[in-house]
C-alpha cells in the first residue's frame, strides 16, 4: 500500500472533459503481455501502467475513430463493501458506415483491449490480464430526417480496477 500523501488541487490544472476522436483497440488473445501497475509507493503509481503492452508476432493496436464531442469515459464503483471493484464504461460514437458495422459484427462478442485518449492526451487502458474489455451494447441510428444524427453508439465496459493511465509504447504497426 502506498504511503499517505496530501491530495491538493493544482491551481490552473487542465482538466478538460471529453475524449479525443482517435482511440485504439486490440484483440485480447493477440497480446502476449498485458502489464498492470507495478509500483505502489505513491497514489499515482496505483493507476499507472508504464510497461509496454507486448503483442504476438504480426499483431498490433488498430485505430477507432469516434465523433468529436460525443465520446466519454466513466467509472462507477461496484458497491461491494470490502471488495469494491470498478465498472469502467466508454461510450464512443462511430460514423455510420460499412467498415464500422463490420467491426461490430466481427467483435460484438470478442474479448478486447482499448486505449482511450482524453483531451489532455492521457491514455487510459481498458482491459487487464484475465479481465478483457467487451462491447456491452450498441445502437445503430439511421435518422429519419435531415437534422437527425446518423451514427453508431457503442458502449464498452471493463471491470476490475480503475482504468489505469497507460504511458508505455503503442504498437501500431505489426509486432516483429
JOFEN-V696343 format. One record per residue. PSI is psi in whole degrees, 0 to 359 (999 if undefined). BURIAL is # if it has 16 or more other ideal C-beta (glycine too) atoms within 10 Angstrom, else .. Layout:
PSI_BURIAL, PSI_BURIAL
//
This chain:
138_., 159_., 151_., 149_., 160_., 142_., 89_., 132_., 137_., 120_., 135_., 11_., 133_., 108_., 50_., 129_., 163_., 170_., 155_#, 174_#, 336_#, 124_., 176_#, 150_#, 157_#, 157_#, 126_#, 316_#, 348_., 359_#, 129_#, 333_., 116_., 94_#, 162_#, 168_., 136_#, 321_., 151_., 37_., 333_., 161_., 319_., 332_., 333_., 340_., 31_., 127_#, 114_#, 342_., 154_., 144_., 130_#, 132_., 157_#, 158_., 131_., 359_., 163_#, 175_#, 148_#, 150_., 147_., 116_#, 121_., 178_#, 132_#, 138_., 24_., 338_#, 148_#, 155_#, 125_#, 152_., 141_., 131_., 152_., 0_., 36_., 116_., 135_., 8_., 35_., 130_., 191_., 138_., 112_., 129_#, 129_#, 133_#, 123_#, 129_#, 118_#, 154_#, 142_., 91_#, 172_., 322_., 316_., 323_#, 321_., 322_., 314_#, 317_., 321_., 319_., 12_., 339_., 21_., 153_., 125_., 170_#, 138_#, 144_#, 118_#, 129_#, 129_#, 178_#, 333_., 359_., 3_., 132_., 131_#, 138_#, 123_#, 122_#, 134_#, 171_#, 120_., 350_., 77_#, 162_#, 156_#, 152_#, 114_#, 325_., 163_., 153_#, 127_., 111_., 119_., 339_., 144_., 335_., 166_., 316_., 352_., 155_., 143_., 106_., 178_#, 122_#, 118_#, 131_#, 122_., 141_#, 140_., 152_#, 168_#, 251_#, 165_#, 134_., 112_#, 158_#, 139_#, 121_#, 4_., 180_#, 152_., 115_., 94_#, 16_., 158_., 132_., 144_., 999_.
//
